[in-house]
Amino acid sequence: MIELMVVIAIVAILTTLAAPSFKQLIQSNSMSSTVNAFLADLRFARSEAIRRGGSVMMCRSDAPEIADPTCGSGDGPGGNGWVSGWIVFQNLNNGSTRSSDEPLLRVQGPITSLNSIMERGGGSSSTKFKFTATGRLLNVSSATTLQFGGNDTFSNEVQRVVCVSLGGRARIAGNGTTDCGTNSE
């Protein structure tokens, strides 16, 4: 009986010591998965614009999983940016949002593992990335820095910073303390 109590005490101590690092491992895996999905869809939109020889847009959507999704502010429930989801579509009429006759190419539902994906500094102006037939961004203001994960839930070591250049290329700059700098790619 005493041996059993000692084993239970040792297991309890080890569990107490391992729990914080296990939480960080789960957060790190969720962060990597979300960043990779975002970058994959951004690169897909860029390559489709080149392949189709016309405008393709990736935009935030407040309700990406409805039957006929459109671009939105991404500031729906909680005002947490891109975690509300996004859509990629061929922008035939060069409008600022998707009309029902424009082909939907990809849909990403709401991200539940992160609390925010926002433009660095808390801004929310980057709601869409519109790629031209050359693969470049149409608007200079679309080149931005996005921070994945908010300070209230994720430590700087787990957060990721993604830089989107005017040339339409996206890269991971590093953790939450990193800045994109002046590299224009």
Helices and strands as residue ranges (DSSP letters): H 2-52, E 56-60, G 82-84, E 86-90, E 104-108, E 117-119, E 128-131, G 140-142, E 144-148, E 160-164, E 170-174
